[in-house]
Amino acid sequence: MRSGFHQHGMRRRAKRCARQASVRVVALIAVAWVAACTDESVVDPQTAVVASDAATGAMALAGASDRDILVAFYHATDGSNWRDNTNWLTDKPLGEWYGVETDAEGRVVALDLSGSQDLHAPGQPIVRHGLSGSIPPELGDLARLRSLQFSYNNLRGAIPPALGSLPDLEVLRLSRNQLTGPIPPELGNLATLEILDLVRNDLSGTIPPGLGGLAELASLLLGANRLTGPIPAELGRLANLKSLDLRANGLTGPIPAALGDLAELDAIQLHFNQLTGPIPVELGRLSKLRVLAINRNRLSGPVPSQLGRLGGLRQLYLEQNQLSGGLPLSFAGLTLYSFSFEENAGLCLPPGLVGWFAGIEDGRGPICSDLDAEVLRALYEAAGGSSWANSQGWLGNDPLNEWYGITADSLGRVRELDLTQNGLVGSLPANLGNLVSMIRLRLGDNPDLSGRLPASLSRTPLEELRYANTGLCAPVEAWFQEWLSTVGRHEGTGLQCPPLSDREILTALYETTDGANWRESGNWLTDAPLAEWHGVETNADGRVVSLDLRWNRLHGPIPPELGGLAQLVTLILWGNDLTGPIPPELGNLAKVRLVVLATNNLEGPIPAELGGLASVEELHLHLNRLTAVPPELGALKRLRQLNLSFNQLTSAPPELGGLASLMRLGLWSNELTSVPPELGQLSNLEVLDLDENRLASIPPELARLENLAELWLASNELTTLPAELSALERLSLLVLEGNRLTSIPHRSGGFAGLRFLDLSSNEFTSFPGELSGLGNLSVLELDGNRLTHIPSGLGNATGATRLHFPPNQPSADPIRELERIGRSLAAGFR
């Protein structure tokens, strides 16, 4: 199954419009770049343009005046196409130029060319002002500038470090552009800065710790970029900070406890990241906090009671983490109008907060007792509840403690269920094991209760299980018998169930995953042949060989019974809301070739038993919350594709190097800090995806991957690469975007087959001339770096059809080199 890898490639190729297949080479006396941004899929040689008019926009004149700088800025950012350029390039005072404010001496103190609301279309989106190109570093020479605002434009390239030299700057707003590269550490020198707004760009790298020294900063807005790494604890020194927006990045690690020192904070937005660990209790000290959004991360543990001290809090978002337990009763003192905490690892509302929660205008999340009440309703229906000897309270609205036979804990979760000698008739529901807090289950002396003990019981912490004098039997499977032996007080019937039929297994799946609410469930639970059930295929003997329920709204855990489908070849449960761990029993699927459990909420380690899938060829577990890869997966000799991207993996076992047939390995967006050298033994590997991890180095052994065609290493922490990698003769795509590279170690004649090379958003100041001999290169990306010249000899890359350079300050020789590149490009198109 190739879709995951293809989607990854499509996202990478579509991330900037400059990756459309066109070329435009532009040089403005001291700013030279190659940019592409057209919708044409085929480029005529005439579109490769070289411009080097020395009379246009002098940007680096010694002692340039504010007027000189603004004139050149106008030309560099396509001023003729701005939405409003009133008085620009005229002899009028600079203070009369649109967007410019000056002091009494005529020096520029504010430059605001942000997009604005169309006065003739109130309520419509803000209209971009039309600035394009890159931000010239010479703006850093506007010595009296206090406010620089270019939001809602089409600016590209890196943020010039020179902006960090503006001694009086108070406001820097560059949001909603297409800026790339790292946040310059030099911005930490802006001692008077009060607002830093870089929201919704394409910035990468880590958050500079030096920003914690901006003593006057009131707003730090870095959301919706591609920033990685931890949140610097140094941000806890921003004593005047009121708004912190780091949402929608790729940040990892814990929430720093030091953020609890920011006494002036009004809003914290950390949602849509990959943050881990507990919620710091220190956040309970933020007495002025109104908004706390830490949803959609990987936070775990209980919610600290100290958050109940935040008397000014009005919006609290905790959903889609791995938080557990009951919400603290201290929350009863909060006055919230928006609060969500659904889709966690058991986080729920205890009985003591139900009344308080009802008064919240926008409240979303489960009541603790509701989670168990759903299971109890299924038990009532399956076991003839209407004819029980005593069913007082059942199915009513009273607390579960008042339902006959139930003892609940302080959260309202079932601890004991005693229905001994109560006239139960029928069977037990498959989801009975969803009573995850239950320690005692007594069902004895109900002779008309029959069938199997649900396999889901193996997920409960049962200490006592009694079902003597019933018709119940215990599953014969070894894994269930092993669990049964751990129950301290067990009094049963001595009956062992025969193996489940495929029909019974599918019925258990339906009942465990809320089949009544599936998107499609045609013929399920009917007497129709299994082949007529939605998503099911059978062989000539009626045995299930394929189960495909992708994007079908399955909700709940994967039942362990599924491992009993002995003839199953294809298992696709992609894109549902499956929770809990992957059942070890799936390792019994000896004939399965394709397993897709991607895009769910599965958690915990991958079970070692999956190493027993002797026939599996593709295993897709991406977009879950899995935490560890067992070494046993290295025994899957037939495996051709393994996708573990977008999980919480911190390491990969060296045994993966034993996957002799592996062709594609996806480990994108985890928390890996190293790559096993043994991966170099994967002689058939064609695609290796290690984007968005925390890698500081790559083992030279990867140079042994003789069939490798694509190597993705974007958004890591690499400062160098092994020179041995240049020996990868079949490598056609190498993505190194968003690292800290300053050079590419290279051996003569290396990278012979390379066609796509992305070095954008690194720390290059010069480019290795050796790479200019890459005759097969089609795409070279360098934007978001700090190049000071265009490399001599680059025109020898005669196959290049797309070249992307950052803003530079080239000398005459590189400009001639650009002309030669243009001729080479034209020749390459003929």
Stockholm file with secondary structure:
# STOCKHOLM 1.0

chainA/1-830         MRSGFHQHGMRRRAKRCARQASVRVVALIAVAWVAACTDESVVDPQTAVVASDAATGAMALAGASDRDILVAFYHATDGSNWRDNTNWLTDKPLGEWYGVETDAEGRVVALDLSGSQDLHAPGQPIVRHGLSGSIPPELGDLARLRSLQFSYNNLRGAIPPALGSLPDLEVLRLSRNQLTGPIPPELGNLATLEILDLVRNDLSGTIPPGLGGLAELASLLLGANRLTGPIPAELGRLANLKSLDLRANGLTGPIPAALGDLAELDAIQLHFNQLTGPIPVELGRLSKLRVLAINRNRLSGPVPSQLGRLGGLRQLYLEQNQLSGGLPLSFAGLTLYSFSFEENAGLCLPPGLVGWFAGIEDGRGPICSDLDAEVLRALYEAAGGSSWANSQGWLGNDPLNEWYGITADSLGRVRELDLTQNGLVGSLPANLGNLVSMIRLRLGDNPDLSGRLPASLSRTPLEELRYANTGLCAPVEAWFQEWLSTVGRHEGTGLQCPPLSDREILTALYETTDGANWRESGNWLTDAPLAEWHGVETNADGRVVSLDLRWNRLHGPIPPELGGLAQLVTLILWGNDLTGPIPPELGNLAKVRLVVLATNNLEGPIPAELGGLASVEELHLHLNRLTAVPPELGALKRLRQLNLSFNQLTSAPPELGGLASLMRLGLWSNELTSVPPELGQLSNLEVLDLDENRLASIPPELARLENLAELWLASNELTTLPAELSALERLSLLVLEGNRLTSIPHRSGGFAGLRFLDLSSNEFTSFPGELSGLGNLSVLELDGNRLTHIPSGLGNATGATRLHFPPNQPSADPIRELERIGRSLAAGFR
#=GR chainA/1-830 SS CCHHHHHHHHHHHHSSGGGSSCCEEEEETTEEEEECCCSCSSCCGGGCCEECCTTSCCCCCTTCCHHHHHHHHHHHTTGGGSSCCTTTTSSSCGGGSTTEEECTTSCEEEEECCCBCCTTSTTSCCBCCCCEEECCGGGGGCTTCCEEECCSSEEEECCCGGGGGCTTCCEEECCSSEEEECCCGGGGGCTTCCEEECCSSEEEECCCGGGGGCTTCCEEECCSSEEEECCCGGGGGCTTCCEEECCSSEEEECCCGGGGGCTTCCEEECCSSEEEECCCGGGGGCTTCCEEECCSSEEEECCCGGGGGCTTCCEEECCSSEECSBCCGGGGGCCCSEEECCSSSSCBBCGGGHHHHHTCTEEECCBHHHHHHHHHHHHHHHTTGGGCSCCTTTTSSSCGGGSTTEEECTTSCEEEEECTTSCCCBCCCGGGGGCTTCCEEECCSCTTBEEECCGGGGGSCCSEEECTTSEEEEECCHHHHHHHTTCSEEECCCCEECCCCHHHHHHHHHHHTTGGGCSCCTTTTSSSCGGGSTTEEECTTSCEEEEECTTSCCEEECCGGGGGCTTCCEEECCSSEEEECCCGGGGGCTTCCEEECCSSEEEECCCGGGGGCTTCCEEECCSSEECCCCGGGGGCTTCCEEECCSSCCCCCCGGGGGCTTCCEEECCSSCCCCCCGGGGGCTTCCEEECCSSCCSCCCGGGGGCTTCCEEECCSSCCSCCCGGGGGCTTCCEEECCSSCCSCCCCCTTCSTTCCEEECCSSCCSSCCGGGGGCTTCCEEECTTSCCSSCCTTGGGCTTCCEEECCCCCCCHHHHHHHHHHHHHHHHHHC
#=GC SS_cons         CCHHHHHHHHHHHHSSGGGSSCCEEEEETTEEEEECCCSCSSCCGGGCCEECCTTSCCCCCTTCCHHHHHHHHHHHTTGGGSSCCTTTTSSSCGGGSTTEEECTTSCEEEEECCCBCCTTSTTSCCBCCCCEEECCGGGGGCTTCCEEECCSSEEEECCCGGGGGCTTCCEEECCSSEEEECCCGGGGGCTTCCEEECCSSEEEECCCGGGGGCTTCCEEECCSSEEEECCCGGGGGCTTCCEEECCSSEEEECCCGGGGGCTTCCEEECCSSEEEECCCGGGGGCTTCCEEECCSSEEEECCCGGGGGCTTCCEEECCSSEECSBCCGGGGGCCCSEEECCSSSSCBBCGGGHHHHHTCTEEECCBHHHHHHHHHHHHHHHTTGGGCSCCTTTTSSSCGGGSTTEEECTTSCEEEEECTTSCCCBCCCGGGGGCTTCCEEECCSCTTBEEECCGGGGGSCCSEEECTTSEEEEECCHHHHHHHTTCSEEECCCCEECCCCHHHHHHHHHHHTTGGGCSCCTTTTSSSCGGGSTTEEECTTSCEEEEECTTSCCEEECCGGGGGCTTCCEEECCSSEEEECCCGGGGGCTTCCEEECCSSEEEECCCGGGGGCTTCCEEECCSSEECCCCGGGGGCTTCCEEECCSSCCCCCCGGGGGCTTCCEEECCSSCCCCCCGGGGGCTTCCEEECCSSCCSCCCGGGGGCTTCCEEECCSSCCSCCCGGGGGCTTCCEEECCSSCCSCCCCCTTCSTTCCEEECCSSCCSSCCGGGGGCTTCCEEECTTSCCSSCCTTGGGCTTCCEEECCCCCCCHHHHHHHHHHHHHHHHHHC
//
